[in-house]
Amino acid sequence: MNPNMWPRPDITLWSRPFWDGVRRHELIAQRCIHCGQLRYPPGPTCNRCLSDRHDWTRLTGEGQVQSWVVFHQVYWNELATEVPYNVALIRLAEDVLFISNLVGVDHAEVHMGMPVRVVFDDVDDDLTVPRFAPTEPSTQASTR
Amino acid sequence: MSPVEQSACVVGVGTTEWGSFPDTDAHGLGIQAFKGALEDAGVGATDIDGLITSRIPSYTQFADATGIDPSFTVALPAEGRQSGVAIGLAKSLIDSHQCDVVALVYGNNGRSQRVYYGGGDEAFSAWGFTSPGAQHALLLRQHMHRYGTTPDQLAEVAITFRHHASLNPSAVMREPITRQDYHSSRFIVEPLHLFDYCLINDGGVCLIITRQERARDLRGTPVRILGYGQAASLTGSPFYPNDFFYPALQRVAKQTYEQCGVGKEDLDALMIYDNFSPTVLFTLEGFGFCAPGESAEWIQEGTLRLGGKYPTNTSGGHLSESYMQGWALNVEAVRQVRGDASGRQVPDCRTVQYMAATPISSSVIYGRES
Protein backbone atom coordinates (compact mmCIF):
# COMPACT_ATOMS: atom_id res chain seq x y z
CA MET A 1 0.00 0.00 0.00
CA ASN A 2 1.39 3.38 -0.94
CA PRO A 3 -0.37 5.70 1.48
CA ASN A 4 0.74 8.88 -0.21
CA MET A 5 -1.66 8.26 -3.08
CA TRP A 6 -4.76 8.16 -0.92
CA PRO A 7 -7.20 11.10 -0.80
CA ARG A 8 -6.59 13.39 2.11
CA PRO A 9 -9.30 13.42 4.76
CA ASP A 10 -11.89 16.14 4.93
CA ILE A 11 -10.78 17.83 8.18
CA THR A 12 -13.69 19.85 9.50
CA LEU A 13 -14.40 22.00 12.50
CA TRP A 14 -15.68 18.93 14.35
CA SER A 15 -13.18 16.34 13.13
CA ARG A 16 -9.97 18.31 13.65
CA PRO A 17 -9.37 16.97 17.20
CA PHE A 18 -9.86 13.43 15.87
CA TRP A 19 -7.14 13.87 13.26
CA ASP A 20 -4.87 15.62 15.77
CA GLY A 21 -5.36 12.62 18.06
CA VAL A 22 -4.52 10.19 15.27
CA ARG A 23 -1.33 12.19 14.65
CA ARG A 24 -0.42 11.42 18.29
CA HIS A 25 -1.22 7.74 17.57
CA GLU A 26 -4.37 7.91 19.66
CA LEU A 27 -7.79 6.81 18.43
CA ILE A 28 -10.22 9.18 20.14
CA ALA A 29 -13.95 9.78 19.90
CA GLN A 30 -16.33 12.46 21.10
CA ARG A 31 -18.17 11.59 24.29
CA CYS A 32 -21.29 13.45 25.34
CA ILE A 33 -20.70 15.03 28.75
CA HIS A 34 -24.40 14.92 29.57
CA CYS A 35 -25.30 11.30 28.75
CA GLY A 36 -22.00 9.60 27.96
CA GLN A 37 -22.84 8.48 24.40
CA LEU A 38 -19.88 8.18 22.09
CA ARG A 39 -20.20 9.45 18.54
CA TYR A 40 -18.31 9.00 15.31
CA PRO A 41 -17.93 10.61 12.82
CA PRO A 42 -17.45 13.74 14.92
CA GLY A 43 -20.30 16.22 14.92
CA PRO A 44 -21.87 19.11 16.78
CA THR A 45 -24.50 17.37 18.90
CA CYS A 46 -25.34 14.22 20.80
CA ASN A 47 -28.27 12.70 18.93
CA ARG A 48 -29.46 10.88 22.03
CA CYS A 49 -29.85 13.88 24.35
CA LEU A 50 -29.12 16.87 22.04
CA SER A 51 -26.38 18.23 24.28
CA ASP A 52 -23.54 20.00 22.52
CA ARG A 53 -21.18 19.57 25.48
CA HIS A 54 -18.62 16.90 24.79
CA ASP A 55 -15.11 15.82 25.56
CA TRP A 56 -12.85 13.34 23.81
CA THR A 57 -12.10 9.88 25.11
CA ARG A 58 -9.42 7.49 24.04
CA LEU A 59 -10.58 4.22 22.47
CA THR A 60 -8.76 0.91 22.85
CA GLY A 61 -8.42 0.55 19.09
CA GLU A 62 -9.71 -3.00 19.27
CA GLY A 63 -12.63 -4.14 17.16
CA GLN A 64 -14.21 -6.79 14.98
CA VAL A 65 -14.93 -6.82 11.27
CA GLN A 66 -18.68 -6.48 10.72
CA SER A 67 -18.47 -6.31 6.93
CA TRP A 68 -15.97 -5.57 4.19
CA VAL A 69 -15.76 -4.82 0.47
CA VAL A 70 -13.05 -4.76 -2.15
CA PHE A 71 -12.84 -1.79 -4.49
CA HIS A 72 -12.04 -2.81 -8.05
CA GLN A 73 -13.41 0.40 -9.57
CA VAL A 74 -11.08 3.39 -9.59
CA TYR A 75 -12.95 6.32 -8.02
CA TRP A 76 -9.92 8.53 -7.58
CA ASN A 77 -7.30 8.53 -10.34
CA GLU A 78 -4.57 8.42 -7.72
CA LEU A 79 -5.83 5.03 -6.56
CA ALA A 80 -5.46 3.37 -9.96
CA THR A 81 -2.35 1.60 -8.71
CA GLU A 82 -4.00 0.60 -5.44
CA VAL A 83 -7.00 -1.35 -6.71
CA PRO A 84 -8.14 -3.82 -5.68
CA TYR A 85 -8.11 -2.47 -2.13
CA ASN A 86 -10.32 -3.45 0.79
CA VAL A 87 -12.43 -1.33 3.07
CA ALA A 88 -13.94 -2.79 6.23
CA LEU A 89 -16.81 -1.80 8.49
CA ILE A 90 -15.43 -2.36 11.98
CA ARG A 91 -17.37 -2.43 15.22
CA LEU A 92 -14.98 -1.15 17.85
CA ALA A 93 -14.97 -2.57 21.36
CA GLU A 94 -16.78 0.57 22.56
CA ASP A 95 -19.65 -0.25 20.12
CA VAL A 96 -18.68 2.56 17.76
CA LEU A 97 -18.71 1.84 14.02
CA PHE A 98 -15.64 2.72 11.99
CA ILE A 99 -14.71 2.53 8.29
CA SER A 100 -11.10 1.78 7.48
CA ASN A 101 -8.71 -0.35 5.47
CA LEU A 102 -7.40 -3.68 6.70
CA VAL A 103 -3.65 -4.11 6.34
CA GLY A 104 -1.48 -7.18 6.67
CA VAL A 105 -4.15 -9.54 5.38
CA ASP A 106 -5.18 -10.92 1.99
CA HIS A 107 -8.69 -10.03 0.83
CA ALA A 108 -9.60 -13.71 0.75
CA GLU A 109 -8.66 -14.12 4.42
CA VAL A 110 -10.99 -11.46 5.76
CA HIS A 111 -13.94 -12.96 7.62
CA MET A 112 -16.90 -11.84 9.64
CA GLY A 113 -16.01 -11.09 13.24
CA MET A 114 -12.26 -11.07 12.57
CA PRO A 115 -10.58 -9.34 15.51
CA VAL A 116 -8.52 -6.29 14.52
CA ARG A 117 -6.51 -3.52 16.17
CA VAL A 118 -5.70 -0.03 14.97
CA VAL A 119 -2.34 0.75 13.45
CA PHE A 120 -1.27 4.32 12.74
CA ASP A 121 -0.01 5.00 9.25
CA ASP A 122 2.26 8.07 9.23
CA VAL A 123 1.55 9.05 5.66
CA ASP A 124 3.65 12.22 5.60
CA ASP A 125 4.73 15.11 7.81
CA ASP A 126 1.18 16.37 8.17
CA LEU A 127 -1.02 13.31 8.09
CA THR A 128 -1.49 10.05 9.93
CA VAL A 129 -4.29 7.68 8.94
CA PRO A 130 -5.67 4.99 11.27
CA ARG A 131 -5.90 1.56 9.64
CA PHE A 132 -6.52 -1.86 11.16
CA ALA A 133 -4.55 -5.09 11.27
CA PRO A 134 -5.74 -8.54 12.33
CA THR A 135 -4.84 -9.57 15.85
CA GLU A 136 -5.03 -13.27 14.99
CA PRO A 137 -2.03 -14.89 13.31
CA SER A 138 -2.42 -15.00 9.53
CA THR A 139 -2.62 -18.39 7.79
CA GLN A 140 -0.84 -16.87 4.80
CA ALA A 141 1.78 -14.24 5.39
CA SER A 142 1.19 -10.99 3.58
CA THR A 143 3.15 -7.78 3.61
CA ARG A 144 0.49 -5.69 1.82
CA MET B 1 -67.67 16.02 -2.72
CA SER B 2 -66.81 12.40 -1.99
CA PRO B 3 -63.30 11.40 -0.89
CA VAL B 4 -62.84 9.46 -4.11
CA GLU B 5 -63.34 12.54 -6.24
CA GLN B 6 -60.73 14.30 -4.14
CA SER B 7 -58.29 11.53 -4.78
CA ALA B 8 -54.98 12.51 -6.28
CA CYS B 9 -54.19 10.90 -9.59
CA VAL B 10 -51.50 10.99 -12.21
CA VAL B 11 -53.07 12.38 -15.38
CA GLY B 12 -49.96 12.96 -17.49
CA VAL B 13 -46.56 11.39 -17.89
CA GLY B 14 -43.62 12.37 -20.06
CA THR B 15 -40.27 10.72 -20.63
CA THR B 16 -37.37 11.49 -22.92
CA GLU B 17 -35.16 8.86 -24.48
CA TRP B 18 -32.32 7.56 -22.31
CA GLY B 19 -28.73 7.84 -23.39
CA SER B 20 -25.96 10.38 -23.83
CA PHE B 21 -27.16 13.76 -25.09
CA PRO B 22 -24.35 16.28 -24.98
CA ASP B 23 -26.34 18.70 -27.16
CA THR B 24 -28.78 19.41 -24.36
CA ASP B 25 -28.64 19.62 -20.59
CA ALA B 26 -30.70 18.69 -17.54
CA HIS B 27 -32.95 21.73 -18.07
CA GLY B 28 -33.54 20.81 -21.70
CA LEU B 29 -34.32 17.20 -20.80
CA GLY B 30 -36.66 18.22 -17.98
CA ILE B 31 -38.47 20.64 -20.26
CA GLN B 32 -38.83 17.99 -22.95
CA ALA B 33 -40.39 15.59 -20.45
CA PHE B 34 -42.59 18.39 -19.09
CA LYS B 35 -43.95 19.18 -22.53
CA GLY B 36 -44.59 15.51 -23.15
CA ALA B 37 -46.54 15.24 -19.91
CA LEU B 38 -48.57 18.37 -20.68
CA GLU B 39 -49.48 16.90 -24.06
CA ASP B 40 -50.32 13.54 -22.49
CA ALA B 41 -52.52 15.14 -19.83
CA GLY B 42 -54.12 17.69 -22.15
CA VAL B 43 -53.20 20.68 -19.96
CA GLY B 44 -51.24 23.81 -20.71
CA ALA B 45 -48.27 25.15 -18.80
CA THR B 46 -50.48 27.91 -17.40
CA ASP B 47 -52.67 25.27 -15.73
CA ILE B 48 -49.76 24.23 -13.54
CA ASP B 49 -50.19 25.69 -10.05
CA GLY B 50 -47.67 23.49 -8.23
CA LEU B 51 -44.07 22.74 -9.22
CA ILE B 52 -41.74 20.21 -7.63
CA THR B 53 -38.35 19.70 -9.24
CA SER B 54 -35.58 17.25 -8.49
CA ARG B 55 -32.09 17.28 -10.00
CA ILE B 56 -33.12 20.18 -12.22
CA PRO B 57 -30.10 22.41 -11.58
CA SER B 58 -32.15 25.62 -11.24
CA TYR B 59 -35.87 25.57 -10.54
CA THR B 60 -35.93 29.31 -11.30
CA GLN B 61 -34.46 28.72 -14.72
CA PHE B 62 -36.96 25.95 -15.35
CA ALA B 63 -39.97 28.04 -14.33
CA ASP B 64 -38.72 31.00 -16.35
CA ALA B 65 -38.15 28.81 -19.41
CA THR B 66 -41.63 27.33 -19.20
CA GLY B 67 -43.42 30.51 -18.19
CA ILE B 68 -45.02 29.23 -15.01
CA ASP B 69 -45.60 30.98 -11.68
CA PRO B 70 -47.06 28.31 -9.39
CA SER B 71 -48.81 28.75 -6.06
CA PHE B 72 -46.40 26.23 -4.60
CA THR B 73 -42.83 25.79 -5.76
CA VAL B 74 -40.04 23.67 -4.31
CA ALA B 75 -36.79 22.14 -5.49
CA LEU B 76 -35.83 18.83 -3.88
CA PRO B 77 -32.28 17.44 -3.65
CA ALA B 78 -30.98 15.28 -6.47
CA GLU B 79 -31.16 11.96 -4.59
CA GLY B 80 -33.23 8.99 -5.76
CA ARG B 81 -35.14 8.95 -2.48
CA GLN B 82 -36.71 12.27 -3.55
CA SER B 83 -38.89 10.78 -6.30
CA GLY B 84 -41.05 9.10 -3.68
CA VAL B 85 -40.89 12.22 -1.52
CA ALA B 86 -42.04 14.38 -4.43
CA ILE B 87 -45.06 12.20 -5.18
CA GLY B 88 -46.09 12.21 -1.53
CA LEU B 89 -45.77 15.96 -1.42
CA ALA B 90 -47.82 16.39 -4.59
CA LYS B 91 -50.54 14.14 -3.14
CA SER B 92 -50.61 16.29 0.00
CA LEU B 93 -50.88 19.47 -2.04
CA ILE B 94 -53.83 18.01 -3.96
CA ASP B 95 -55.50 16.52 -0.86
CA SER B 96 -55.23 19.83 1.01
CA HIS B 97 -56.50 21.83 -1.99
CA GLN B 98 -53.40 23.95 -1.96
CA CYS B 99 -52.93 23.07 -5.63
CA ASP B 100 -55.05 21.63 -8.41
CA VAL B 101 -52.43 20.59 -10.97
CA VAL B 102 -48.91 19.75 -9.83
CA ALA B 103 -45.99 19.13 -12.16
CA LEU B 104 -43.11 16.98 -10.92
CA VAL B 105 -40.05 17.42 -13.11
CA TYR B 106 -36.77 15.53 -13.17
CA GLY B 107 -33.81 16.11 -15.48
CA ASN B 108 -30.41 14.42 -15.38
CA ASN B 109 -27.47 14.74 -17.76
CA GLY B 110 -24.96 12.89 -15.62
CA ARG B 111 -23.83 10.57 -18.38
CA SER B 112 -22.85 13.17 -20.96
CA GLN B 113 -21.34 15.34 -18.22
CA ARG B 114 -19.47 12.36 -16.79
CA VAL B 115 -20.87 13.01 -13.35
CA TYR B 116 -20.47 9.76 -11.50
CA TYR B 117 -21.48 8.68 -8.05
CA GLY B 118 -18.39 8.63 -5.87
CA GLY B 119 -14.85 9.92 -5.74
CA GLY B 120 -15.53 13.28 -4.18
CA ASP B 121 -14.50 14.83 -0.90
CA GLU B 122 -16.36 12.73 1.62
CA ALA B 123 -16.44 11.48 5.17
CA PHE B 124 -14.40 8.35 4.46
CA SER B 125 -12.24 9.51 1.53
CA ALA B 126 -9.03 8.92 3.47
CA TRP B 127 -9.68 5.18 3.23
CA GLY B 128 -10.81 5.25 -0.40
CA PHE B 129 -14.39 4.53 0.61
CA THR B 130 -17.00 6.19 -1.57
CA SER B 131 -20.26 5.72 -3.49
CA PRO B 132 -23.66 4.37 -2.59
CA GLY B 133 -22.68 1.14 -4.34
CA ALA B 134 -20.00 0.52 -1.75
CA GLN B 135 -22.49 1.12 1.08
CA HIS B 136 -24.82 -1.46 -0.49
CA ALA B 137 -21.94 -3.87 -1.02
CA LEU B 138 -21.27 -3.71 2.73
CA LEU B 139 -24.93 -4.50 3.34
CA LEU B 140 -24.95 -7.36 0.84
CA ARG B 141 -21.97 -8.96 2.57
CA GLN B 142 -23.87 -8.86 5.85
CA HIS B 143 -27.02 -10.26 4.23
CA MET B 144 -24.98 -13.09 2.77
CA HIS B 145 -23.41 -13.85 6.13
CA ARG B 146 -26.58 -13.57 8.17
CA TYR B 147 -29.00 -15.33 5.82
CA GLY B 148 -26.87 -17.33 3.38
CA THR B 149 -27.84 -15.27 0.32
CA THR B 150 -25.56 -16.30 -2.55
CA PRO B 151 -24.33 -14.43 -5.65
CA ASP B 152 -25.99 -17.10 -7.77
CA GLN B 153 -29.35 -16.30 -6.18
CA LEU B 154 -28.79 -12.56 -6.45
CA ALA B 155 -28.08 -12.93 -10.18
CA GLU B 156 -31.78 -13.62 -10.69
CA VAL B 157 -32.54 -9.92 -10.10
CA ALA B 158 -30.28 -8.64 -12.88
CA ILE B 159 -31.25 -11.46 -15.24
CA THR B 160 -34.99 -10.87 -14.74
CA PHE B 161 -34.86 -7.11 -15.24
CA ARG B 162 -32.65 -7.53 -18.31
CA HIS B 163 -35.26 -9.89 -19.73
CA HIS B 164 -37.89 -7.22 -19.18
CA ALA B 165 -35.68 -4.60 -20.82
CA SER B 166 -35.42 -6.81 -23.89
CA LEU B 167 -39.16 -6.20 -24.34
CA ASN B 168 -38.86 -2.41 -23.93
CA PRO B 169 -37.66 -0.43 -26.98
CA SER B 170 -36.70 2.48 -24.72
CA ALA B 171 -34.38 0.45 -22.53
CA VAL B 172 -30.66 1.09 -22.85
CA MET B 173 -29.43 -2.47 -22.20
CA ARG B 174 -31.58 -5.06 -23.94
CA GLU B 175 -29.32 -8.06 -24.61
CA PRO B 176 -30.41 -10.91 -22.31
CA ILE B 177 -27.80 -11.98 -19.78
CA THR B 178 -27.17 -15.44 -18.41
CA ARG B 179 -25.93 -16.53 -15.02
CA GLN B 180 -22.52 -17.10 -16.57
CA ASP B 181 -22.54 -13.54 -17.93
CA TYR B 182 -23.40 -12.29 -14.47
CA HIS B 183 -20.67 -14.21 -12.65
CA SER B 184 -18.00 -13.31 -15.16
CA SER B 185 -18.90 -9.60 -15.22
CA ARG B 186 -16.31 -7.49 -13.49
CA PHE B 187 -16.55 -6.51 -9.83
CA ILE B 188 -17.15 -2.83 -9.18
CA VAL B 189 -17.09 -2.94 -5.39
CA GLU B 190 -16.96 -6.62 -4.52
CA PRO B 191 -19.25 -8.45 -3.85
CA LEU B 192 -21.25 -6.33 -6.32
CA HIS B 193 -20.75 -7.02 -10.03
CA LEU B 194 -21.24 -4.66 -12.95
CA PHE B 195 -24.70 -6.10 -13.59
CA ASP B 196 -25.75 -5.32 -10.02
CA TYR B 197 -25.37 -1.60 -10.66
CA CYS B 198 -27.90 0.85 -12.13
CA LEU B 199 -27.17 2.44 -15.50
CA ILE B 200 -26.17 6.09 -15.55
CA ASN B 201 -27.84 7.92 -18.43
CA ASP B 202 -29.20 11.29 -19.43
CA GLY B 203 -32.94 11.69 -19.38
CA GLY B 204 -35.96 13.62 -18.22
CA VAL B 205 -39.17 12.51 -16.55
CA CYS B 206 -42.32 14.42 -15.67
CA LEU B 207 -45.53 13.46 -13.89
CA ILE B 208 -48.60 15.67 -13.71
CA ILE B 209 -50.82 15.06 -10.72
CA THR B 210 -54.29 16.44 -10.22
CA ARG B 211 -57.51 15.37 -8.47
CA GLN B 212 -59.80 12.79 -10.01
CA GLU B 213 -62.67 15.21 -10.47
CA ARG B 214 -60.46 17.57 -12.49
CA ALA B 215 -58.95 14.69 -14.45
CA ARG B 216 -62.38 13.87 -15.89
CA ASP B 217 -62.20 17.08 -17.93
CA LEU B 218 -58.79 16.24 -19.32
CA ARG B 219 -57.45 14.08 -22.12
CA GLY B 220 -54.99 12.00 -20.13
CA THR B 221 -56.03 8.65 -18.66
CA PRO B 222 -55.90 9.16 -14.89
CA VAL B 223 -54.28 6.67 -12.58
CA ARG B 224 -55.18 7.07 -8.92
CA ILE B 225 -52.71 7.33 -6.10
CA LEU B 226 -54.46 4.96 -3.69
CA GLY B 227 -51.92 5.03 -0.90
CA TYR B 228 -48.65 6.56 0.16
CA GLY B 229 -46.12 6.04 2.91
CA GLN B 230 -42.75 7.42 3.92
CA ALA B 231 -40.27 6.81 6.75
CA ALA B 232 -36.66 7.82 7.35
CA SER B 233 -33.59 5.90 8.50
CA LEU B 234 -31.42 8.97 8.92
CA THR B 235 -30.09 8.48 12.45
CA GLY B 236 -26.70 6.83 12.16
CA SER B 237 -26.79 7.33 8.39
CA PRO B 238 -23.03 7.71 7.78
CA PHE B 239 -23.20 3.92 8.06
CA TYR B 240 -25.94 2.19 6.13
CA PRO B 241 -28.09 0.27 8.59
CA ASN B 242 -27.32 -3.36 9.32
CA ASP B 243 -31.07 -3.97 9.60
CA PHE B 244 -31.37 -3.28 5.85
CA PHE B 245 -33.89 -0.45 6.46
CA TYR B 246 -36.43 -3.01 7.76
CA PRO B 247 -37.98 -0.90 10.56
CA ALA B 248 -38.63 2.02 8.21
CA LEU B 249 -39.89 -0.26 5.45
CA GLN B 250 -42.31 -1.91 7.86
CA ARG B 251 -43.66 1.50 8.88
CA VAL B 252 -44.05 2.52 5.24
CA ALA B 253 -45.79 -0.76 4.41
CA LYS B 254 -48.28 -0.37 7.24
CA GLN B 255 -49.01 3.24 6.33
CA THR B 256 -49.41 2.54 2.62
CA TYR B 257 -51.52 -0.61 2.79
CA GLU B 258 -53.78 0.67 5.57
CA GLN B 259 -54.44 3.96 3.78
CA CYS B 260 -56.14 2.19 0.89
CA GLY B 261 -57.05 -1.25 2.16
CA VAL B 262 -55.00 -2.84 -0.59
CA GLY B 263 -53.23 -6.09 0.27
CA LYS B 264 -50.31 -7.77 -1.42
CA GLU B 265 -52.69 -10.25 -3.03
CA ASP B 266 -54.29 -7.31 -4.89
CA LEU B 267 -51.05 -6.25 -6.53
CA ASP B 268 -50.54 -6.96 -10.22
CA ALA B 269 -47.02 -5.59 -10.54
CA LEU B 270 -44.25 -4.06 -8.45
CA MET B 271 -41.82 -1.27 -9.15
CA ILE B 272 -38.85 -1.64 -6.79
CA TYR B 273 -36.16 1.03 -6.58
CA ASP B 274 -33.18 -0.93 -7.89
CA ASN B 275 -30.15 1.31 -7.50
CA PHE B 276 -28.38 -2.00 -6.83
CA SER B 277 -29.72 -5.51 -7.04
CA PRO B 278 -29.58 -6.34 -3.30
CA THR B 279 -31.85 -3.37 -2.60
CA VAL B 280 -34.58 -5.39 -4.30
CA LEU B 281 -34.10 -8.17 -1.74
CA PHE B 282 -34.13 -5.76 1.20
CA THR B 283 -37.31 -4.15 -0.14
CA LEU B 284 -39.18 -7.44 -0.57
CA GLU B 285 -38.25 -8.49 2.96
CA GLY B 286 -38.87 -5.10 4.55
CA PHE B 287 -42.34 -4.84 3.03
CA GLY B 288 -43.18 -8.37 4.13
CA PHE B 289 -43.45 -10.16 0.79
CA CYS B 290 -41.33 -12.78 2.50
CA ALA B 291 -39.51 -13.16 5.79
CA PRO B 292 -36.09 -11.56 6.36
CA GLY B 293 -33.43 -13.61 4.63
CA GLU B 294 -35.85 -15.55 2.44
CA SER B 295 -36.16 -13.30 -0.61
CA ALA B 296 -33.16 -14.72 -2.45
CA GLU B 297 -34.73 -18.16 -2.49
CA TRP B 298 -38.24 -16.79 -3.03
CA ILE B 299 -37.37 -15.09 -6.31
CA GLN B 300 -35.71 -18.12 -7.89
CA GLU B 301 -38.93 -19.52 -9.35
CA GLY B 302 -39.59 -16.52 -11.55
CA THR B 303 -41.63 -14.66 -8.93
CA LEU B 304 -40.50 -11.25 -10.24
CA ARG B 305 -40.70 -12.15 -13.91
CA LEU B 306 -43.48 -11.17 -16.31
CA GLY B 307 -45.90 -14.06 -16.04
CA GLY B 308 -44.85 -14.68 -12.43
CA LYS B 309 -46.66 -13.81 -9.24
CA TYR B 310 -45.25 -10.27 -8.89
CA PRO B 311 -43.88 -8.94 -12.20
CA THR B 312 -41.34 -6.35 -11.13
CA ASN B 313 -39.65 -3.48 -12.96
CA THR B 314 -41.31 -4.44 -16.18
CA SER B 315 -39.45 -1.72 -18.10
CA GLY B 316 -36.11 -3.19 -17.11
CA GLY B 317 -35.73 -0.90 -14.12
CA HIS B 318 -32.64 1.00 -13.12
CA LEU B 319 -30.48 -2.02 -13.82
CA SER B 320 -31.38 -2.35 -17.49
CA GLU B 321 -33.74 0.41 -18.66
CA SER B 322 -31.91 3.36 -17.14
CA TYR B 323 -31.31 4.97 -13.76
CA MET B 324 -33.75 7.82 -13.46
CA GLN B 325 -33.68 7.76 -9.66
CA GLY B 326 -37.12 6.24 -9.22
CA TRP B 327 -38.93 8.61 -11.55
CA ALA B 328 -39.22 6.30 -14.55
CA LEU B 329 -40.33 3.42 -12.32
CA ASN B 330 -43.31 5.51 -11.22
CA VAL B 331 -44.09 6.33 -14.84
CA GLU B 332 -43.90 2.62 -15.69
CA ALA B 333 -46.39 1.93 -12.88
CA VAL B 334 -48.78 4.47 -14.43
CA ARG B 335 -48.31 3.01 -17.91
CA GLN B 336 -48.98 -0.50 -16.67
CA VAL B 337 -52.23 0.55 -14.97
CA ARG B 338 -53.27 2.41 -18.12
CA GLY B 339 -52.56 -0.65 -20.27
CA ASP B 340 -49.90 1.36 -22.13
CA ALA B 341 -46.87 -0.85 -21.57
CA SER B 342 -46.82 -2.45 -25.00
CA GLY B 343 -44.65 -5.52 -25.36
CA ARG B 344 -44.41 -5.95 -21.61
CA GLN B 345 -47.99 -5.34 -20.48
CA VAL B 346 -49.12 -7.20 -17.39
CA PRO B 347 -52.59 -8.56 -18.31
CA ASP B 348 -55.49 -6.74 -16.62
CA CYS B 349 -53.08 -4.66 -14.55
CA ARG B 350 -55.20 -2.72 -12.05
CA THR B 351 -52.94 -2.11 -9.04
CA VAL B 352 -49.20 -1.47 -8.91
CA GLN B 353 -46.97 -0.70 -5.94
CA TYR B 354 -43.77 1.38 -6.11
CA MET B 355 -41.33 0.90 -3.24
CA ALA B 356 -37.98 2.47 -2.42
CA ALA B 357 -35.65 1.30 0.37
CA THR B 358 -33.25 4.16 0.99
CA PRO B 359 -32.37 6.47 3.90
CA ILE B 360 -35.82 7.95 3.18
CA SER B 361 -38.02 5.00 2.22
CA SER B 362 -41.32 5.47 0.49
CA SER B 363 -44.10 3.69 -1.34
CA VAL B 364 -46.92 4.63 -3.70
CA ILE B 365 -49.81 2.36 -4.64
CA TYR B 366 -51.39 3.17 -7.99
CA GLY B 367 -54.78 1.96 -9.14
CA ARG B 368 -57.42 2.43 -11.79
CA GLU B 369 -59.99 5.16 -11.71
CA SER B 370 -62.95 4.02 -9.68
Interface residues (C-beta under 8 A of the other chain):
Chain A: W6 P7 R8 P9 D10 P41 N47 Q66 S67 W68 V69 V70 F71 H72 Q73 Y75 W76 L79 E82 P84 Y85 V87 L89 L97 I99 S100 N101 H107 M112 V129 R131
Chain B: Y116 G118 G119 D121 E122 A123 F124 S125 A126 W127 G128 F129 T130 S131 A134 A137 L138 L139 R141 Q142 H145 R186 F187 I188 V189 E190 P191 T235 G236 P238 F239 N242
